[in-house]
Every structure is written in C-alpha cells, then in structure tokens.
Amino acid sequence: MGDHGRRAGLTRDKVVAEAVAVADVEGIAALSMRRLGRAVGVEAMSLYNHVSGKDDLLDGMIDAVFAEIDMPEGADWREAMSRRAHSAREVLGRHRWAVGLMESRTTPGAATLRHHDAVLGALRAGGFPVALAAHAFSAIDSYLYGFVLQETSLPFDDGEQAAELTQQMLGDRAAQYPHLAELTVEHVRQEGYAFGSEFTYGLDLILDALARRLAG
C-alpha cells in the first residue's frame, strides 16, 4: 500500500493528536485534510482510513481536549467544580482554538460525554436537584468559556502591559474617562496584578450564589 495508502502505524488517535498540534500552532482555520496529511506524512485521501471527514476529525479533537480536563471528583461539590473549572481554563489556554467549539459537536466522543456526565454527577451527589444542577452547569460553563475567550483575546500578557496599553489608548484624554484612568492607577498598576486572577474571583461569586440557592 505504501505511503500513498496508509503509513505504517498510523491510527485515528495519532491523526487526531497531530490535528490538535497543528491547530495549536497554526489555528483551526489553517487545518485542512491536506495540511494534516503533510503533517503525518501521507496523502490527504489516506486520512479517510482513520476519520470519515472534517466533522469526524473535529469531534475527535474536541474529545481529546475534554480528555485533558480533570474530572470533578470528591465529596465536596464546590471544590470539585472549582478544580474542574481551573483545569478547563488551563487546558483551553493550551488549545486556544477549541473554546468556540467545545459545545458545538452533535456527535460527541466518549471523553466528552463522560466529562459532562461527571459534572452533573458531582452536582447531583452534592444535593443539587436536577433543575438546579442544569442551571449550575450552564452558569459555570458560560462564565468559564466567556472568560477564556476574553483572556485569550486580550492584547497584553501582564498588568504592566495592560496599564501601558490603557494609557496609550487614553492618551491625553484621561480626564474624559476618569474611571478607566482610576482603574489603571488603583488596580492594574498594583504589584502582582494579573488579569487571570479575576477568574477565581468571578468563579467564587458564582459558586457562592449556587451554594445559597442550594441551601434555600
């Protein structure tokens, strides 16, 4: 069969892993069957021995991302949700192309389904009624994905860069936008500031509210 057919040892998992690697470096828009074929050393048509098409490939890629996220475990639902959310943020920081696709698949893989089932299971074990578990899952993930999308889109890496960028945008108009100027001086320029630290604060607000709803 040769390289024009299947490369020896090539599997679906290897194809998916290479697709993830290409997307991590070049972005999801750059990923095509031809580009992936070059990456694994086969003709594009040979990839169809392992994936049925681009949608099947994306299903596998998202499944691989979900497999990297820590499963919510332990008797404390709040701690489980917190660890899982922090893990997901870390994983999505490595795979920035994935955040817009995480809930888009209509034929999800086993890791995706296991992950969702485990989140709901941890909430139910923590005493959440079905409806409140659904509300909690939606609120947490809406915040998680929204934060990651914002974080990965920001044009700065640290507080100093953020302050400098804000000052550049304001220029000599600081008096016209006093609250932005105040935020820059009183918050962003403070030692140790990092936008990423806002994630824990916001997550705690959501978990606090859910704990009150559960108790009520």
Buried (B, 14 or more C-beta within 10 A) or exposed (E): EEEEEBBEEBEBEEBBBBBBEBBBEEEBEEBEBEBBBEBBEBBEEBBEBBBEEBEBBBBBBBBBBBBBBBBBEEEEBBBBBBBBBBBBBEBBEEBBBBBEBBEEBEEBBEBBEBBBEBBBBBBBBBEBEEEBBEBBBEBBBEBBBEBBEEBEEEEBEEBEEBBBBBBEEBEEEBEEBEEBBEBBBEEBBEEEBEBBEEBEEEBEEBBEEBEEEBEE
